[in-house]
Each structure stands twice: as C-alpha cells, then as structure tokens.
Amino acid sequence: MESGPEAFAGVAFALFGAGLLVWTGACARTGTPVAEGVSRPVAAVTALLAGVLFLITGAWLLVAL
C-alpha cells in the first residue's frame, strides 16, 4: 500500500531536482544571479548540489518500489 506515496514522492523529488538543475544552468548561462545576496559561484554550486541530491533521491524512491 505504500507504493502510491513512494511513487508520488519520487516523481516530485525527481521533477524538482531536474527543474532546479535546468533553472541553475539557465541562470549560469545567461549570467543572471542564482540567488540574491550570495556570490555567484557559491550559489551555483549549492543549487547544483541540491538539484543532484533531489534527483538522486527521486530516482532512489522510484527504484525502491
């Protein structure tokens, strides 16, 4: 019975991680700041790491079904 919530959480994590990676890449490519009040390299690396972490978590949840 827990496969429904796991699948939903996996898809949500994977979509958020992928969206965060695409958004960070678009910001880095155009030169716009990734976060306000933070240096660009620190913000970009932090957002990339978070995106990868969310994507891996989503994939893990989907595979664990």
C-alpha positions in Angstrom: 0.0 0.0 0.0 2.9 2.4 0.4 3.9 2.3 -3.3 1.5 5.1 -4.2 3.0 7.7 -1.8 6.5 6.5 -2.7 5.8 6.9 -6.4 4.4 10.4 -5.8 7.3 11.5 -3.6 9.8 10.0 -6.1 8.3 11.9 -9.1 8.0 15.1 -7.0 11.7 14.9 -6.0 12.9 14.0 -9.5 10.9 16.8 -11.1 12.1 19.4 -8.6 15.7 18.3 -8.9 15.5 18.3 -12.7 13.8 21.7 -12.7 16.4 23.1 -10.3 19.2 21.9 -12.5 17.7 23.4 -15.6 17.0 26.7 -13.9 20.5 26.9 -12.4 22.0 26.1 -15.8 19.9 28.8 -17.5 20.9 31.3 -14.9 24.6 30.4 -15.2 24.4 30.6 -19.0 22.7 34.0 -19.1 24.8 35.4 -16.3 21.8 36.3 -14.0 22.3 35.7 -10.3 21.2 32.3 -9.0 20.4 33.7 -5.5 20.2 37.3 -4.2 22.9 38.4 -1.8 25.2 35.4 -2.4 28.2 35.2 -4.6 27.5 33.6 -8.0 29.9 30.6 -7.6 28.7 29.7 -4.2 25.0 30.0 -5.2 25.5 28.0 -8.4 27.4 25.2 -6.7 24.9 24.9 -3.9 22.0 24.9 -6.3 23.7 22.3 -8.5 24.4 20.0 -5.5 20.8 20.4 -4.2 19.5 19.6 -7.7 21.6 16.5 -8.0 20.6 15.4 -4.4 16.9 15.8 -5.2 17.3 14.0 -8.5 19.1 11.1 -6.8 16.6 10.9 -4.0 13.7 10.8 -6.5 15.4 8.1 -8.5 16.1 6.1 -5.4 12.4 6.3 -4.3 11.2 5.2 -7.7 13.7 2.3 -7.9 12.8 1.2 -4.4 9.2 0.5 -5.5 
